[in-house]
Amino acid sequence: MGKYPIYAIMALVFIGIIKLLQATAFDAKKYSENRDKSFTSVEARKESPKTGQAEEIFNPSEPESQVSNDTPPPVLDRSENDSTENLETSGDSFANSDETATESTNTTEQTTSANTSLQDLKNYYLAPIIANLPAGQLREDVVIRYYRHSEDDNKVYSLKELGYYIHEKEATETSGLGSNVMYYGNNVPLEDIQIVAFTLLENGIPLKSIEPTRFEWKANAIEIGTDENLSEAPRITEQFVAGFSK
């Protein structure tokens, strides 16, 4: 009886140790399983972002239709297409520019013709002709035929300073009147007609009319004379001379 409690206590202790070992082993196994699961989960989380990012950038399985529809063509292709279109457009632009330039030139010529002044004619037409004349020589291609009137004073002779040769005669039939009309031959350039008319008006000759001559032998001449029928006619203007045409 006295030893029984000791054996019972030892048995209980032994059983407790076994239970403790079993519990420890179970906890260790459970810990190991949980650790493996946790490790696997962590690794999965670590790899998942990289995999997702790589798929987002380089995913080869992305449908071709989505790539072709949603993804714009390379910049180079767009540039080349744009360049081709630009070249074609530029060609049209150049054509339009040429047409515009032609229209502008025509308009300019018309405007210049309508606004020709004596100074303009001297600069672009007369100056090169005078420059090619021998020193002290007057022009022979256009002759000024002048029927002299005392009423004109010396207003006509300034044409010599412009290189014109003046062939003059004393007016007899229209004595007492002044010069008031110009006649030009068929071969006389328009510019010479305008220069002479501008000069006469500038010098105070009251021109009333500019008319073609009736005589073929005066084809290279500008005739300054008098028409009694024009005595009451209005004086022509510089604007009329600027817009004059043969």
HELIX and SHEET records of a PDB file:
HELIX    1   1 TYR A    4  PHE A   58  1                                  55    
HELIX    2   2 GLU A   64  ASP A   70  1                                   7    
HELIX    3   3 VAL A   75  ALA A  114  1                                  40    
HELIX    4   4 LEU A  118  LEU A  121  1                                   4    
HELIX    5   5 LYS A  122  LEU A  126  3                                   5    
HELIX    6   6 ALA A  127  ALA A  131  1                                   5    
HELIX    7   7 SER A  150  ASP A  152  5                                   3    
HELIX    8   8 TYR A  157  LEU A  162  5                                   6    
HELIX    9   9 LEU A  190  ASN A  203  1                                  14    
HELIX   10  10 GLU A  216  LYS A  218  5                                   3    
HELIX   11  11 GLU A  228  LEU A  230  5                                   3    
HELIX   12  12 GLU A  238  ALA A  242  1                                   5    
SHEET    1   A 5 TYR A 165  GLU A 170  0                                        
SHEET    2   A 5 VAL A 143  ARG A 148  1                                        
SHEET    3   A 5 ALA A 221  GLY A 225  1                                        
SHEET    4   A 5 VAL A 181  TYR A 184 -1                                        
SHEET    5   A 5 SER A 209  PRO A 212  1                                        
END                                                                             
